Amino acid sequence: MKTLKEVACGSTVKVKKLTGEGPVKRRIMDMGITKGVDIYVRKVAPLGDPIEVTVRGYELSLRKADAEMIEVE
């Protein structure tokens, strides 16, 4: 099992599953991150927070804690 937090810069991955509970999961889904969608990891800040990604053609910054809830392949 690999999470978005572990993905290297410049990689594109597919969302397999969202872990996490209620409002947090809802918020991630509201950002367009749902099962089967492709995520391109653009940039990871020097200390790992935040992670900049491109999803469905727009750019997002995710906290490490949120990225950990996104299982990818």
C-alpha positions as CSV (number, residue, x, y, z in Angstrom):
1,M,0.0,0.0,0.0
2,K,1.4,3.4,-1.1
3,T,0.1,6.8,-0.1
4,L,0.3,10.0,-2.0
5,K,2.7,11.3,0.7
6,E,5.4,8.7,-0.6
7,V,5.1,9.6,-4.3
8,A,8.2,11.2,-5.9
9,C,8.1,14.6,-7.6
10,G,7.2,14.4,-11.2
11,S,5.2,11.2,-10.9
12,T,1.6,10.6,-12.0
13,V,-0.4,8.1,-9.9
14,K,-4.0,6.9,-9.8
15,V,-6.1,7.1,-6.7
16,K,-7.0,3.7,-5.4
17,K,-8.8,4.4,-2.2
18,L,-9.5,7.2,0.3
19,T,-9.0,6.4,3.9
20,G,-9.9,8.9,6.6
21,E,-13.1,9.8,8.3
22,G,-16.2,11.9,7.7
23,P,-15.5,15.6,7.1
24,V,-11.8,15.2,6.2
25,K,-12.6,12.5,3.6
26,R,-15.5,14.7,2.3
27,R,-13.1,17.7,1.9
28,I,-10.6,15.6,0.0
29,M,-13.4,14.4,-2.3
30,D,-14.7,18.0,-2.7
31,M,-11.3,18.9,-4.1
32,G,-11.9,16.5,-6.9
33,I,-9.7,13.7,-5.5
34,T,-11.9,10.6,-6.0
35,K,-11.2,6.9,-6.8
36,G,-9.7,6.3,-10.2
37,V,-8.6,9.9,-10.8
38,D,-5.0,10.7,-11.9
39,I,-2.8,12.9,-9.7
40,Y,0.4,14.5,-10.9
41,V,2.9,15.4,-8.1
42,R,4.3,18.7,-9.2
43,K,6.4,19.8,-6.2
44,V,7.1,18.7,-2.6
45,A,8.2,21.5,-0.2
46,P,11.7,21.0,1.4
47,L,10.2,19.8,4.7
48,G,7.5,17.7,2.9
49,D,4.6,20.1,3.7
50,P,2.7,21.0,1.5
51,I,2.7,18.8,-1.5
52,E,1.7,20.5,-4.8
53,V,-0.3,18.3,-7.1
54,T,-2.4,18.7,-10.3
55,V,-5.8,17.0,-10.3
56,R,-8.4,17.2,-13.1
57,G,-6.5,20.1,-14.7
58,Y,-6.1,22.3,-11.7
59,E,-3.4,22.8,-9.1
60,L,-3.8,22.0,-5.4
61,S,-1.6,22.1,-2.3
62,L,-2.2,19.2,0.1
63,R,-1.0,18.8,3.7
64,K,1.1,15.8,4.4
65,A,-1.6,14.5,6.8
66,D,-4.2,14.7,4.0
67,A,-1.8,13.1,1.4
68,E,-1.4,10.2,3.8
69,M,-5.1,9.4,3.5
70,I,-5.0,9.0,-0.2
71,E,-4.0,5.5,-1.3
72,V,-2.5,5.4,-4.8
73,E,-1.1,2.9,-7.3
